[in-house]
Amino acid sequence: MSLLTGQTAVVTGGAQGLGLAIAERFIDEGARVVLGDVNLEATEAAAKRLGGDDVAIAVRCDVTKFDEVDGLVSAAVERFGGLDIMVNNAGITRDATLRRMTEEQFDQVIAVHLKGTWNGLKSAAAVMRENKRGTIVNMSSISGKVGLVGQTNYSAAKAGIVGMTKAAAKELAHLGVRVNAIQPGLIRSAMTEAMPQHIWDQKLAEVPMGRAGEPDEVAKVALFLASDLSSYITGTVVEVTGGRYV
Ligand SMILES: NC(=O)c1ccc[n+]([C@@H]2O[C@H](COP(=O)([O-])OP(=O)(O)OC[C@H]3O[C@@H](n4cnc5c(N)ncnc54)[C@H](O)[C@@H]3O)[C@@H](O)[C@H]2O)c1
């Protein structure tokens, strides 16, 4: 038996990067996965690469809209018969200093990360509450722990996800539902590779392990938190940073 045999997971922002790596790990451990993402074409291609309809399906979903997230969760229940794992991972950055950041850039980042995670939590909890079991993994960031220059929007959203994770963990614990968060540091993905080289180098210099992380190194932690390996862990935040900002 693998760690997730017969289980169904929803991963938001699953078309690429960390979400896709998480989906891949989960499928390797016997799960079926529903990928939700705004980029339907990329999500369909990802689902195909992961093994197609029997193990992975793609759903267009904007996490800022509760109805769309609820539709994503319903798709998992209808297609695979339930929901055991919810990973709230979709994300964007709109970095700028306070002087230059627009109200729209602030609102967009709060909507995708903070509201998007709340939408996923609320919708998944409704199903898991009935089943008296489930695990939820929220993607925060080390930026939410320490606050990073140019990220007043993102740091606020990612710190908010920590508070939300702890509150939800307490609400749902007696129902058999665990909620935890991950704070990745510098992980190689489209999001970080879009960074100017000098910023990348600056961040890398802060990593005691001397290298960026790979998406699968976050996926392995998501697997731990999603599976029974972490059966007595809820409301916690796991840093995946190579030692940065400990
Ligand atoms: N890469 C890193 O170093 C790093 C570090 C800390 C935290 N994170 C977090 O990990 C998560 C994944 O990041 P990534 O590096 O894989 O980024 P990425 O840009 O490669 O992937 C993000 C995915 O989210 C999707 N998305 C964006 N807005 C959406 C919306 N409104 N609804 C649904 N999907 C949407 C995108 O289409 C994309 O497929 C994010 O929450 C990010 O903040 C990443």
The ligand as an SDF file (V2000), in Angstrom:
LIG
                    3D

 44 48  0  0  0  0  0  0  0  0999 V2000
    8.5290   29.3330   -5.7920 N   0  0  0  0  0  0  0  0  0  0  0  0
    8.8450   29.8070   -4.5980 C   0  0  0  0  0  0  0  0  0  0  0  0
   10.0160   30.0730   -4.3020 O   0  0  0  0  0  0  0  0  0  0  0  0
    7.7760   30.0040   -3.5550 C   0  0  0  0  0  0  0  0  0  0  0  0
    8.1980   30.3890   -2.2930 C   0  0  0  0  0  0  0  0  0  0  0  0
    7.2390   30.5760   -1.3040 C   0  0  0  0  0  0  0  0  0  0  0  0
    5.9150   30.3490   -1.5840 C   0  0  0  0  0  0  0  0  0  0  0  0
    5.5340   29.9870   -2.8280 N   0  0  0  0  0  0  0  0  0  0  0  0
    4.1090   29.7790   -3.0590 C   0  0  0  0  0  0  0  0  0  0  0  0
    3.8840   28.5220   -3.6600 O   0  0  0  0  0  0  0  0  0  0  0  0
    2.7100   28.5830   -4.4790 C   0  0  0  0  0  0  0  0  0  0  0  0
    3.0370   28.0830   -5.8640 C   0  0  0  0  0  0  0  0  0  0  0  0
    4.0200   28.9270   -6.4350 O   0  0  0  0  0  0  0  0  0  0  0  0
    4.9020   28.5400   -7.7160 P   0  0  0  0  0  0  0  0  0  0  0  0
    6.2810   28.9580   -7.4100 O   0  0  0  0  0  0  0  0  0  0  0  0
    4.6200   27.1470   -8.1200 O   0  0  0  0  0  0  0  0  0  0  0  0
    4.3140   29.5880   -8.7590 O   0  0  0  0  0  0  0  0  0  0  0  0
    3.8770   29.4480  -10.2860 P   0  0  0  0  0  0  0  0  0  0  0  0
    3.6800   30.8260  -10.7580 O   0  0  0  0  0  0  0  0  0  0  0  0
    4.8230   28.5380  -11.0010 O   0  0  0  0  0  0  0  0  0  0  0  0
    2.4620   28.6860  -10.1950 O   0  0  0  0  0  0  0  0  0  0  0  0
    1.3190   29.3010   -9.6700 C   0  0  0  0  0  0  0  0  0  0  0  0
    0.0910   28.7130  -10.3340 C   0  0  0  0  0  0  0  0  0  0  0  0
   -1.0600   29.3620   -9.7530 O   0  0  0  0  0  0  0  0  0  0  0  0
   -1.9610   29.6680  -10.8050 C   0  0  0  0  0  0  0  0  0  0  0  0
   -2.8460   30.7640  -10.4060 N   0  0  0  0  0  0  0  0  0  0  0  0
   -2.5610   32.0810  -10.2990 C   0  0  0  0  0  0  0  0  0  0  0  0
   -3.6500   32.7870   -9.9520 N   0  0  0  0  0  0  0  0  0  0  0  0
   -4.6610   31.8960   -9.8210 C   0  0  0  0  0  0  0  0  0  0  0  0
   -6.0330   32.0110   -9.4820 C   0  0  0  0  0  0  0  0  0  0  0  0
   -6.6070   33.1990   -9.2150 N   0  0  0  0  0  0  0  0  0  0  0  0
   -6.7840   30.8780   -9.4320 N   0  0  0  0  0  0  0  0  0  0  0  0
   -6.2280   29.6690   -9.7260 C   0  0  0  0  0  0  0  0  0  0  0  0
   -4.9400   29.5160  -10.0780 N   0  0  0  0  0  0  0  0  0  0  0  0
   -4.1720   30.6100  -10.1230 C   0  0  0  0  0  0  0  0  0  0  0  0
   -1.0850   30.0100  -11.9910 C   0  0  0  0  0  0  0  0  0  0  0  0
   -1.7950   29.9280  -13.2170 O   0  0  0  0  0  0  0  0  0  0  0  0
    0.0300   28.9770  -11.8390 C   0  0  0  0  0  0  0  0  0  0  0  0
   -0.2700   27.7850  -12.5320 O   0  0  0  0  0  0  0  0  0  0  0  0
    2.2410   30.0400   -4.4250 C   0  0  0  0  0  0  0  0  0  0  0  0
    1.2300   30.1820   -3.4350 O   0  0  0  0  0  0  0  0  0  0  0  0
    3.4860   30.7840   -4.0040 C   0  0  0  0  0  0  0  0  0  0  0  0
    3.1810   32.0020   -3.3870 O   0  0  0  0  0  0  0  0  0  0  0  0
    6.4410   29.7970   -3.8320 C   0  0  0  0  0  0  0  0  0  0  0  0
  1  2  1  0
  2  3  2  0
  2  4  1  0
  4  5  1  0
  4 44  2  0
  5  6  2  0
  6  7  1  0
  7  8  2  0
  8  9  1  0
  8 44  1  0
  9 10  1  0
  9 42  1  0
 10 11  1  0
 11 12  1  0
 11 40  1  0
 12 13  1  0
 13 14  1  0
 14 15  2  0
 14 16  1  0
 14 17  1  0
 17 18  1  0
 18 19  2  0
 18 20  1  0
 18 21  1  0
 21 22  1  0
 22 23  1  0
 23 24  1  0
 23 38  1  0
 24 25  1  0
 25 26  1  0
 25 36  1  0
 26 27  1  0
 26 35  1  0
 27 28  2  0
 28 29  1  0
 29 30  1  0
 29 35  2  0
 30 31  1  0
 30 32  2  0
 32 33  1  0
 33 34  2  0
 34 35  1  0
 36 37  1  0
 36 38  1  0
 38 39  1  0
 40 41  1  0
 40 42  1  0
 42 43  1  0
M  CHG  2   8   1  16  -1
M  END
$$$$
